[in-house]
Amino acid sequence: MCCSNPKGFTLIEILVVVVIISILMALGVQMISSGSVERNLQQRGKILKYSIQYACDQATFQNRVYGIKFYRNAYGFAQFVNNQWVDVISEELSWVKLTDGMVLALSIDNQMVVLPEQELKIPQVSCDATGQLTSFALTVSDATDLHHYQLSTTDSWEMQGKWLDQETQ
């Protein structure tokens, strides 16, 4: 009766299976979280693009200049009324504070613009009553500064979004 037919698994076999499953789960979580950062950046860039297009449409319809104020981690819209800039307060063009450590970087005419932390009186980018937009490139980066999504003007009326890899930064 020394060696009867064993039933079940040994402790070593169970531990090996647990280690393999743990490694696979860690890799899966890393892949999923990396993709979600990129999706968030791209989504934020697209929302900003459509908001700017909407502001330009409003500038044309209302026959007044609209502007975009960019901060290091926020942006908002303003309109030129009675010879002064007034912040736009509406559901469509509300102030947006970026989350998850996202940061903005702005260049106008290939010159980097230092984005302030405090209130601006004059927007850096504007859209006139004809819908013509200031030439700019805006980069949205994640907290790790590894992922970058750039929104830029292709001509006076159009914008495009694209991914930037680390070599082009």
C-alpha positions in Angstrom: 0.0 0.0 0.0 2.9 2.3 -0.3 2.1 3.8 -3.7 -1.6 4.0 -4.3 -3.1 5.9 -7.3 -2.6 9.6 -6.4 -5.6 11.9 -6.9 -5.4 15.6 -7.3 -2.4 18.0 -7.9 0.7 18.6 -5.8 1.3 21.9 -4.2 4.2 22.6 -6.6 1.9 22.1 -9.7 -0.7 24.4 -8.2 1.9 27.1 -7.5 3.3 26.9 -11.0 -0.2 27.4 -12.5 -0.8 30.4 -10.1 2.5 32.0 -11.1 1.7 31.6 -14.9 -1.8 33.1 -14.5 -0.4 36.0 -12.5 2.2 36.8 -15.2 -0.4 36.7 -17.9 -2.8 38.9 -15.9 -0.1 41.5 -15.3 0.8 41.7 -19.0 -2.9 41.9 -19.9 -3.5 44.8 -17.5 -0.5 46.7 -18.8 -1.7 46.3 -22.4 -5.2 47.5 -21.5 -4.1 50.5 -19.5 -1.6 51.6 -22.1 -4.3 51.5 -24.7 -6.7 53.5 -22.5 -4.1 56.3 -22.1 -3.8 56.6 -25.9 -7.6 56.5 -26.3 -8.1 59.2 -23.7 -5.5 61.5 -25.4 -7.1 60.9 -28.8 -10.6 61.5 -27.5 -9.5 64.7 -25.8 -7.9 65.9 -29.0 -11.0 65.1 -31.0 -13.3 66.8 -28.5 -11.1 69.9 -28.7 -11.1 69.8 -32.5 -14.8 69.7 -32.7 -15.2 72.4 -30.1 -12.9 74.7 -32.0 -14.8 74.0 -35.2 -18.0 74.8 -33.4 -16.5 78.1 -32.1 -15.5 79.0 -35.7 -19.1 78.2 -36.9 -20.5 80.5 -34.2 -18.0 83.2 -35.2 -19.3 83.0 -38.7 -23.0 82.8 -37.8 -22.8 85.7 -35.2 -20.3 87.7 -37.2 -17.9 88.1 -34.3 -14.5 86.9 -33.4 -14.1 83.8 -31.1 -10.9 82.9 -29.3 -9.4 80.0 -27.5 -7.4 80.5 -24.3 -5.0 77.7 -23.6 -3.4 77.0 -20.2 -1.0 74.2 -19.2 -3.8 71.9 -18.3 -7.0 73.6 -19.3 -8.6 75.6 -22.1 -11.6 77.8 -22.6 -13.4 80.0 -25.2 -13.9 83.7 -25.4 -15.7 86.1 -27.8 -14.8 89.6 -28.8 -17.8 91.8 -27.8 -17.8 95.6 -27.4 -14.1 95.9 -28.0 -13.2 93.4 -25.2 -12.8 89.7 -24.7 -15.5 88.0 -22.7 -15.4 84.4 -21.6 -18.0 82.2 -23.3 -20.2 80.4 -20.8 -22.3 77.8 -22.6 -22.8 74.1 -22.5 -21.2 73.7 -25.9 -18.1 75.8 -25.3 -17.4 75.3 -21.6 -14.1 75.6 -19.8 -12.3 72.2 -19.8 -9.7 71.2 -17.2 -7.6 68.2 -18.3 -7.4 65.2 -16.0 -5.1 62.3 -15.5 -2.0 64.6 -15.7 -2.6 65.6 -19.3 -0.6 68.7 -20.4 -1.0 71.0 -23.3 1.8 72.5 -25.4 1.1 75.2 -28.0 3.1 76.6 -30.9 1.9 79.4 -33.2 3.8 79.9 -36.5 6.3 77.3 -35.4 7.1 79.3 -32.2 6.5 77.6 -28.8 4.1 79.6 -26.6 4.6 79.5 -22.8 1.2 78.5 -21.5 0.3 80.3 -18.2 -1.2 78.8 -15.1 -3.3 81.9 -14.4 -6.1 83.8 -16.2 -5.5 85.2 -19.6 -7.1 88.4 -20.9 -6.5 87.7 -24.6 -6.8 84.3 -26.3 -3.7 82.9 -28.1 -5.8 81.4 -31.0 -8.7 83.1 -32.7 -11.3 82.4 -35.4 -12.6 85.5 -37.2 -16.1 86.1 -38.6 -15.1 84.4 -41.9 -14.2 81.2 -40.0 -10.5 81.7 -40.6 -8.4 80.2 -37.8 -5.0 81.3 -36.5 -2.3 78.8 -37.6 -1.3 76.7 -34.6 -0.2 73.3 -33.4 -1.4 72.0 -30.0 0.0 68.9 -28.4 -1.8 67.0 -25.7 0.6 64.8 -23.7 0.0 62.3 -20.9 1.6 62.5 -17.5 4.5 60.2 -18.5 5.2 62.3 -21.5 5.4 59.1 -23.6 2.2 59.6 -25.6 1.5 62.8 -27.7 -1.5 63.7 -29.8 -1.2 66.8 -31.9 -4.0 68.9 -33.3 -2.9 71.4 -35.9 -4.2 73.6 -38.7 -3.7 72.4 -42.2 -4.8 75.7 -43.7 -6.8 78.7 -42.5 -10.1 76.7 -42.2 -9.1 73.1 -41.5 -7.5 71.1 -38.6 -6.1 67.6 -38.4 -5.2 65.3 -35.5 -2.3 62.9 -35.5 -0.1 60.8 -33.2 3.5 61.9 -32.5 6.1 59.4 -31.6 8.9 60.1 -29.3 11.5 60.7 -32.1 9.5 63.7 -33.5 9.3 65.5 -30.2 
